Amino acid sequence: MSRLSGLLKLAAAAAVGATVAGGATAIATSDGWSHSREPANIGQVKLDVKAYYGDTVDAAGKHHYSDTSTFVKDMKRQVDDAKQYLARRLARGVKNPAIVLDVDDTSEVTYGWEADNDFGFDPVKQQQAIDNGTFVANKPVLELANWASQHGVKVYFLTGRNEFQGPQSLKNLANEGFPAPAGAFFKPKTTAPDYLPCGLTCTTVQYKSGTRAYISRTSTIVLNLGDQFSDLTGGFAEHPVKLPNPMYYLP
């Protein structure tokens, strides 16, 4: 047995057999260090997210994503595929076509605000951002929405923002160039509609799938675009489209 192969077998045995408190496996690295299997370092993850968005910082210290970033390339690919699907369905004569769009990080991109706040969520600051029109249009989704509207497709917004944030949110979307929606749905805080049997206690999936079921009474939802899996789960859409968002997770 060579010295090298012997060392490799020893390292493999150490990696498999050694444990630390709580049952975590101890790893022997090539430089001789030993460490446990731990979650990804949050500081490094934030740097990875910034790199994905092509982070830039302006003179005022505000963060922005780059139009040449991997994020934008991934976004364009997903939205382009969605548009092609919609075009095929229109060519085949789908009846009463509609698309459903989430708002945060689907119709609008919140990256700059998220990075400015170190990726932490503060509802007060979020409200201020909505009131001030801080978030920017997600350009590929904006283009899709206008193309769809011009081709006779109804556009619906379905967001987890609450009903009190509705008027300003719609004003912002209009200012960004989105077409007037056939309907816009915000999570109820006072009285729930009859089509949501879960009332004011709906989970995101219950609220969004139940609302899509309601829209489906009069429209064929060809596309459902969202950045969270909870935007898409529960059916009532032909083609769910998951858009990239590594910044946060909403169950």
Disulfide bonds with the S-S distance in Angstrom:
Cys198-Cys202 1.79
